[in-house]
Amino acid sequence: MVTQHDVNDIEMALNRGNVPTDFESKLEGLAMQSLLHRSVERNCRLFIALLQAAHKDEFKQLTPSAKERLLRVLAYVRKDDDAIADYKQNGFVDDQREVQAVVADLGVLLDSFKSWRLCHQVPGLWNQVAPTLPPTSDLSQPAVSRAWRF
């Protein structure tokens, strides 16, 4: 059901640092629905982050076969007319099944990527948005009383 063209198309977009517009819209819609839908969305975003980090040669543990598997499942979820058309009732059950199969098969790789990301990407995000306390804060007071001081 997923063609090599579908796989190549999503790979080219991700290599440019983009998520195809139609796929991004679909993921945004999934994020606002049931737990099943949100699970598909969160896992797809994890797959995307892994593929993009590997493309930038930052995450080095991605094998060619795992890359192909991740791209294929993303292309599958992107399609509206797959085994169960997404517009039908329970239309994302097949997408969830495909995503979970990849999570099960590539669990070690995904866990390794999550650990890598915590060490290499997350600290940079925290440094960009790290709140600072005003210079007049008195840290010797209990947190409750500090919260009410301006």
NORJO-V189957 format. One record per backbone hydrogen bond with DSSP energy under -0.5 kcal/mol. NH is the residue of the N-H (numbers start at 1). CO is the residue of the C=O. Records with the same first field share a line. If there is no record, write none. Layout:
BEGIN
NH = CO, CO
END
This chain:
BEGIN
3 = 1
7 = 3
8 = 4
9 = 5
10 = 6
11 = 7
12 = 8
13 = 9
14 = 10
15 = 11
16 = 12, 13
17 = 14
18 = 13
24 = 20
25 = 21
26 = 22
27 = 23
28 = 24
29 = 25
30 = 26
31 = 27
32 = 29
33 = 30
38 = 34
39 = 35
40 = 36
41 = 37
42 = 38
43 = 39
44 = 40
45 = 41
46 = 42
47 = 43
48 = 44
49 = 45
50 = 46
51 = 47
52 = 48
53 = 49
54 = 50
55 = 51
56 = 52
57 = 54
58 = 53
59 = 53
60 = 58
63 = 61
67 = 63
68 = 64
69 = 65
70 = 66
71 = 67
72 = 68
73 = 69
74 = 70
75 = 71
76 = 72
77 = 73
78 = 74
79 = 75
82 = 80
86 = 80
88 = 85
91 = 88
93 = 90
96 = 92
97 = 93
98 = 94
99 = 95
100 = 96
101 = 97
102 = 98
103 = 99
104 = 100
105 = 101
106 = 102
107 = 104
110 = 106
111 = 107
112 = 108
113 = 109
114 = 110
115 = 111
116 = 112
117 = 113
118 = 114
119 = 115
120 = 116
121 = 117
122 = 117
125 = 121
126 = 122
127 = 123
128 = 124
129 = 125
130 = 126
137 = 134
139 = 137
141 = 138
146 = 142
147 = 143
148 = 144
149 = 146
END
